[in-house]
Amino acid sequence: MSINIEIDQGSGFCFGVINAINHAEQQLDEDSSPLYCLGDIVHNNDEVSRLTAKGMTTVNYEGMKKLQGARVLFRAHGEPPEVYRWAEERNLRLIDATCPVVKKLQHNIRQCYLASRDKDAQIVIYGKPGHAEVNGLMGQTDGHAIVVSDLSNIRLIDPQKPVILFSQTTKPLDGFQLLIEAIRQYLHPGIQFEYKDTICRQVSNRIPHIREFAQSHDLVYFIAGTKSSNGKVLFQHCSEANPHSIFISSPDEIKLQQLAHQPRSIGICGATSTPKWQMEQVAARLKQLLPQE
């Protein structure tokens, strides 16, 4: 029996990640001096390892503070203003690969924060606490923004003060809509409420697409790094659409017994942090286990 194996053409790196990796590869090709990346350039261990083999070193904040005059790349997630000051103080040669969508959001939050301070308004960010992008956004408000990850956190907001709501670019659109309605009902009558839809459509549009893709196959392999927040969200939708969905972080995790029910069609998809070459490795591994007629 011939088994159809399809790689989802809608999966893979988003523009922001592609831009950051292109910056890294260009720097590695043009200059032999050490290149440092502040944090994992993408939440995918295999891609980080590939760039490490080419000469890039990943450092954390403490590691960056020890550098002087070195090349340091800021990844797509963005950084708070304080980190830019650290770089300037250490005379670092900065390669800023912040995603343009994130950069615009940072600017808008900063301007809004400065303009609303005299009104005692609350800047609220719909996002994951501690996420790199959210940390950068918090920095635009000097740490005063309120981060709300879901409806259970709504009581962090003072119902008697004005609210201006933004969103982490990679959050789901339906969750944002639910939060808007919940805040409307939560605030006291007459309290001003504004919201800015700052969700990246290149990311949010993947949810309906990946559900449709998952439903079109008997079995689905979803490959992503275990640290990828976007991967966790997308896989949840993938598995809801098709219970025969398997999360893997490496093609080596594919086992023959997973194919025991003899699927006629296998789909391969991933997160915005999943490189195309990794999905191709999954297809190659499946073809080794299931020779095509």
C-alpha positions in Angstrom: 0.0 0.0 0.0 1.4 3.4 -1.0 1.2 6.0 1.8 0.8 9.7 1.0 3.3 11.8 3.1 2.6 15.6 2.9 4.6 18.5 4.4 2.4 21.4 5.3 3.5 24.3 3.2 1.9 26.8 5.6 4.1 25.6 8.5 7.7 26.8 9.2 9.4 30.0 10.2 7.4 33.2 10.3 8.9 36.3 8.7 10.4 37.5 12.0 12.4 34.3 12.6 13.5 34.2 8.9 14.7 37.7 9.2 16.7 37.0 12.4 18.3 33.8 11.0 19.2 35.7 7.8 20.9 38.3 9.9 22.9 35.7 11.8 24.0 33.8 8.7 25.0 37.0 6.9 27.1 38.1 9.9 28.7 34.7 10.2 29.6 34.7 6.5 31.0 38.3 6.4 33.0 38.4 9.6 35.1 35.7 11.4 35.0 37.5 14.7 32.8 36.0 17.4 29.1 36.4 17.1 26.9 36.2 20.1 23.1 35.9 20.2 21.2 37.1 23.3 19.0 34.1 24.1 18.1 31.2 21.7 17.6 32.8 18.3 14.6 30.5 17.9 12.9 28.0 20.3 14.2 25.0 18.4 17.3 23.2 19.7 18.3 21.7 16.3 18.3 25.1 14.5 20.3 26.6 17.4 22.8 23.8 17.1 23.1 24.3 13.4 24.0 28.0 13.8 26.3 27.1 16.8 28.2 24.8 14.4 28.6 27.8 12.0 30.1 29.8 14.8 27.4 31.6 16.7 27.4 31.5 20.5 24.2 31.9 22.6 24.5 34.0 25.8 22.1 35.1 28.5 21.9 38.5 30.1 24.8 37.8 32.5 26.9 36.5 29.7 26.2 39.6 27.6 27.2 41.9 30.5 30.7 40.3 30.5 31.3 41.2 26.8 33.2 44.3 25.6 33.1 45.5 22.0 31.7 42.2 20.7 29.1 41.5 18.0 25.7 40.7 19.7 22.5 39.8 17.8 19.1 40.6 19.3 16.6 38.0 18.1 13.1 38.5 16.7 11.4 38.7 20.2 12.8 42.1 21.0 14.4 43.5 24.1 13.5 46.2 26.7 15.2 49.6 26.6 17.5 48.7 29.5 19.2 46.0 27.5 20.0 48.5 24.7 21.6 50.7 27.4 23.7 47.7 28.6 24.9 47.2 25.0 25.9 50.9 24.6 27.7 50.9 27.9 29.8 47.9 26.8 30.4 49.3 23.3 28.8 46.2 21.7 28.3 46.0 18.0 24.6 45.4 17.9 22.8 43.5 15.2 19.2 44.3 15.9 17.0 41.5 14.3 13.8 42.4 16.3 10.8 41.5 14.2 9.4 44.6 12.5 5.9 43.7 13.9 7.3 43.5 17.4 9.3 46.7 16.9 6.2 48.6 15.9 4.3 47.2 18.9 7.1 48.3 21.3 6.9 51.8 19.8 3.1 52.0 20.1 3.1 50.8 23.7 5.8 53.3 24.7 4.0 56.2 23.1 0.7 55.1 24.7 2.3 54.7 28.1 3.9 58.2 28.0 0.7 59.8 26.9 -1.6 58.1 29.4 0.4 58.4 32.6 -1.3 61.6 33.7 -4.7 59.8 33.3 -3.6 57.0 35.7 -4.5 54.5 32.9 -3.4 50.9 33.1 -1.5 49.4 30.2 -2.6 45.7 30.0 -0.7 43.2 27.8 -2.4 39.9 26.8 0.5 37.6 26.9 2.6 34.9 28.6 4.4 36.2 31.7 8.1 35.9 31.4 8.0 35.3 27.6 10.9 37.1 25.8 8.6 39.3 23.7 6.5 40.2 26.8 9.6 41.2 28.7 10.5 43.6 25.9 7.0 45.1 25.9 7.0 45.5 29.7 10.2 47.5 29.4 8.4 50.0 27.2 6.2 50.8 30.3 9.2 50.9 32.7 7.8 47.7 34.2 4.3 49.1 35.0 2.2 47.1 32.5 -0.1 44.4 33.8 0.3 41.0 32.0 -2.8 38.9 31.7 -2.4 35.4 30.3 -6.0 34.4 30.4 -9.4 35.3 31.9 -8.3 33.9 35.4 -5.9 36.8 35.7 -8.4 39.6 35.1 -8.5 40.6 38.7 -5.0 41.9 38.4 -6.7 44.9 36.7 -8.2 47.7 38.8 -11.8 48.0 37.6 -11.9 51.7 38.6 -9.1 52.9 36.4 -8.9 53.3 32.6 -7.5 50.4 30.6 -5.6 50.3 27.3 -5.2 46.7 26.1 -2.4 45.4 23.8 -1.5 41.8 22.9 1.7 39.8 22.5 1.9 39.4 18.7 1.7 35.6 18.8 -1.4 35.2 21.0 -4.6 33.6 19.5 -7.2 36.0 18.2 -10.1 34.2 19.8 -8.5 34.5 23.2 -8.0 38.2 22.7 -11.7 38.7 21.8 -12.8 36.8 24.9 -10.5 39.0 27.0 -11.9 42.2 25.5 -15.5 41.1 26.4 -14.5 40.0 29.9 -12.7 43.4 30.6 -15.7 45.3 29.3 -17.9 43.5 31.8 -15.4 43.7 34.6 -14.7 47.5 34.6 -17.0 49.8 36.5 -19.6 51.7 34.4 -18.2 54.7 32.7 -14.5 53.6 33.0 -12.6 54.2 29.7 -11.5 51.1 27.8 -9.4 51.0 24.7 -7.9 47.9 22.9 -5.3 47.6 20.2 -5.3 44.5 18.0 -1.6 43.9 17.8 -1.7 40.1 16.9 0.4 39.1 13.9 -1.9 37.6 11.3 0.9 35.6 9.8 0.8 33.6 13.1 -2.8 33.7 14.1 -4.0 32.6 10.6 -2.1 29.4 11.1 -4.6 28.1 13.6 -7.5 27.6 11.1 -5.1 26.4 8.5 -3.4 23.8 10.7 -6.8 22.5 11.9 -7.8 22.0 8.3 -4.5 20.3 7.4 -4.7 18.0 10.4 -8.2 16.9 9.5 -7.1 16.0 6.0 -4.7 13.2 7.2 -5.1 9.9 9.0 -2.0 10.6 11.1 -0.1 13.9 11.8 3.4 14.5 13.1 3.9 18.0 14.6 7.5 18.9 15.1 8.6 21.8 17.2 11.0 22.6 20.1 9.7 21.9 23.6 10.3 25.5 24.6 8.2 26.9 21.7 5.0 28.6 23.1 3.7 28.9 19.6 4.3 25.2 19.1 2.3 24.3 22.2 -0.7 26.4 21.0 -0.6 25.1 17.5 -0.2 21.5 18.5 -3.2 21.8 20.8 -5.3 22.9 17.8 -3.8 20.2 15.7 -4.6 17.4 18.1 -8.1 18.8 18.7 -8.7 18.6 14.9 -7.1 15.2 14.7 -6.6 13.0 17.8 -4.1 11.0 15.8 -1.5 13.8 16.1 1.9 13.2 17.6 4.2 15.9 19.0 7.9 15.3 18.4 11.1 17.5 18.7 13.3 15.2 16.5 12.7 12.8 13.7 14.5 10.2 15.9 11.4 10.2 18.1 9.3 8.5 15.4 8.6 4.9 16.2 7.4 2.1 14.0 4.6 1.2 16.5 3.1 4.7 16.0 2.3 3.6 12.5 0.7 0.2 13.4 -2.8 1.2 12.4 -1.5 1.6 8.8 -2.4 5.2 8.0 -3.0 5.9 4.3 -2.1 9.6 4.6 0.5 11.2 7.0 0.8 15.0 7.4 3.9 16.8 8.7 3.6 20.3 10.2 5.2 22.5 12.8 5.4 25.9 14.6 6.7 29.3 13.5 10.0 28.2 15.0 10.2 24.9 13.0 12.6 25.0 10.0 11.5 23.5 6.7 14.6 21.3 6.7 13.4 19.7 10.0 10.0 18.8 8.5 11.8 17.3 5.5 13.9 15.2 7.9 10.6 13.8 9.3 9.4 12.9 5.8 12.7 11.2 5.1 12.5 9.2 8.4 9.0 8.1 7.6 10.1 7.0 4.1 12.8 4.9 5.8 10.3 3.2 8.0 7.6 2.9 5.4 9.2 2.3 2.0 7.0 3.6 -0.8 5.9 1.2 -3.5 
